[in-house]
Amino acid sequence: MTTQQAPSFEVQTSPEETSISLSGTWTTLHLDTVERPFMDSVLHAAHSIVLNIANIAKLDTNGAWILEQYRRKAVADGKTCSISGAEANDQILLTTVGKRTEEKAPPKPVPFYISFLNNTGRSFIEQCKITINIVGFLGEVVTALARSLLNPRRFRVTALFYHLEHVGLRGIPIIALLSFLIGMVLAYMGAQQLQKFGAQVFVIQLVQISVLRELGILLTAIVIAGRSGSAFTAQIGAMISNEEIYAMKTSGLDPVDTLVIPRVLALIIMLPILGFIADIMGLLGGALMVWQSLDIGLHGFIIRLHETLNIWDFYVGIIKAPFFAIVIATIGCFQGMQVTGSAESVGRLTTTAVIESIFAVIVIDAGFAIFFAAMGI
């Protein structure tokens, strides 16, 4: 059995240069005793250091790493360090270790405005991609709806009535109550402000225009987006998590025909009805507050409402309902289809569906406001 020579080094120092001769076996099993004194020798070395490894019998990765650390420590102290006498294999090993362990420079700090613009741009592009996908999904829904009209046997009547009940009938109490309270608040604020100018008679007109043109249908759409749009996403997402969608496809059923079309149609049918109920309840809330604040009874409220009512105030509000319904149902079903199977995905996309639906509803409402203003309505 051959005994391997322990690693050692010998330092020869002159004013101009320090020469260190290494010998023995510089491998992992033999470096414990020599590593620390070898690394400390750099402190007392001259400005120029030469490591002569011609007498090293064996060098492994750990030994090469110690030599590389020594070289970097010398350079960090403002000295020069070179390695001489290396055989071809040792030189390849030293070069490889030097490249693999090369310290990367820390990234330069990015100015705040560049980071802000970068994040804003990425978010904008991401939202553009989502919008394009939603528009594509809407096209798929319209195509499926056309197929159902041409072939009524594909249509799911039972599912439609189920969603009419859940979207419409069960949503009436919350929409009626909120609209009633909004009408009261609107009339109260109007009475408080208009009384200062002796124009309290216009409170009824204020309530009428605000509720019929904007608040009635807008409040209804926002409530439906939070209530039914989120339910659509959660229901379809849960079906994907349970692999029910895959089972439907395997059975030859189209998920759009089976799941999306009944929901979209139910919302298109029920949102105008709910908007009408919201208008009535908003006017009733305004009438109650006008009676309390201005001592104008219900009969006087109706007479004044009849005198000032423009039927286009009602039409302007109710025309928006089908557009709101299509957007809310499409976004809710689209986000449900994007669920990847985890519960976290269902929750995240449900929240996303509500935010996107409300944002889209407000954008469409603003577009209608500009359109009606341009048309002089």
Disulfide bonds with the S-S distance in Angstrom:
none
